[in-house]
Amino acid sequence: MQYTGIYEAKNNFSALIEQVEKGEEVRITRHGKEVARMLPVRRKPVITDEQIERELQQIDALHASIRPGPAVHELRDEGGRE
């Protein structure tokens, strides 16, 4: 990751674009504070479709294993049966 000021970014724009095309992230600053990011268009996804599908299957399995407990009115009535 590279940080560069706006003035330098303007003067070296083509070189920065080349770096981004190679996969590097460039952050542009103004007075030391980040104001923009240049990111490569083709980045590896954070999570794949296969991972998403596995997670959804696990959620479905968890939902199927959950059995409902007593209803609220059953719990309320049970407290008064002494």
C-alpha positions as CSV (number, residue, x, y, z in Angstrom):
1,M,0.0,0.0,0.0
2,Q,1.3,3.4,-0.9
3,Y,0.4,6.8,0.4
4,T,0.8,9.9,-1.8
5,G,-0.2,13.5,-1.6
6,I,-2.7,15.0,-4.1
7,Y,0.0,17.1,-5.9
8,E,2.3,14.1,-6.3
9,A,-0.7,12.0,-7.4
10,K,-1.5,14.5,-10.1
11,N,2.0,14.7,-11.4
12,N,2.5,10.9,-11.3
13,F,-0.9,9.7,-12.2
14,S,0.2,7.3,-15.0
15,A,2.7,5.6,-12.7
16,L,0.2,5.3,-9.9
17,I,-2.3,3.7,-12.4
18,E,0.4,1.2,-13.4
19,Q,0.9,0.3,-9.7
20,V,-2.8,-0.2,-9.2
21,E,-3.0,-2.4,-12.3
22,K,-0.3,-4.6,-10.7
23,G,-2.6,-5.1,-7.7
24,E,-1.3,-2.4,-5.3
25,E,-3.5,-0.1,-3.4
26,V,-2.7,3.6,-3.5
27,R,-4.1,6.0,-0.9
28,I,-4.2,9.7,-1.7
29,T,-3.8,12.3,1.1
30,R,-4.5,16.0,1.6
31,H,-2.5,17.6,4.4
32,G,-1.7,14.1,5.8
33,K,-5.3,12.9,5.8
34,E,-6.5,10.2,3.5
35,V,-9.1,11.5,1.0
36,A,-9.2,8.8,-1.7
37,R,-8.1,5.3,-2.6
38,M,-7.2,3.8,-5.9
39,L,-7.9,0.0,-5.9
40,P,-7.4,-2.6,-8.6
41,V,-10.6,-3.5,-10.4
42,R,-9.9,-7.2,-10.4
43,R,-9.4,-8.3,-6.8
44,K,-9.9,-11.7,-5.4
45,P,-13.3,-11.9,-3.7
46,V,-13.1,-11.9,0.1
47,I,-15.4,-15.0,0.1
48,T,-16.1,-17.4,-2.7
49,D,-19.5,-18.6,-3.9
50,E,-18.6,-22.1,-2.6
51,Q,-17.9,-20.6,0.9
52,I,-21.2,-18.8,0.8
53,E,-23.1,-22.0,-0.1
54,R,-21.4,-23.9,2.7
55,E,-22.3,-21.2,5.2
56,L,-25.9,-21.2,4.0
57,Q,-26.1,-25.0,4.3
58,Q,-24.7,-24.8,7.9
59,I,-27.3,-22.2,8.8
60,D,-30.1,-24.4,7.3
61,A,-28.8,-27.4,9.3
62,L,-28.8,-25.3,12.5
63,H,-32.3,-24.0,11.9
64,A,-33.5,-27.6,11.3
65,S,-32.0,-28.7,14.6
66,I,-33.7,-26.0,16.7
67,R,-36.8,-27.2,18.4
68,P,-39.3,-24.7,19.7
69,G,-39.7,-24.5,23.5
70,P,-42.9,-23.9,25.4
71,A,-45.1,-21.0,24.3
72,V,-45.1,-17.9,26.5
73,H,-48.6,-18.6,27.8
74,E,-47.6,-22.1,28.8
75,L,-44.7,-20.7,30.8
76,R,-47.0,-18.1,32.4
77,D,-49.6,-20.7,33.3
78,E,-47.0,-23.1,34.7
79,G,-45.9,-20.5,37.2
80,G,-49.4,-20.4,38.8
81,R,-49.9,-24.2,39.2
82,E,-48.6,-24.6,42.7
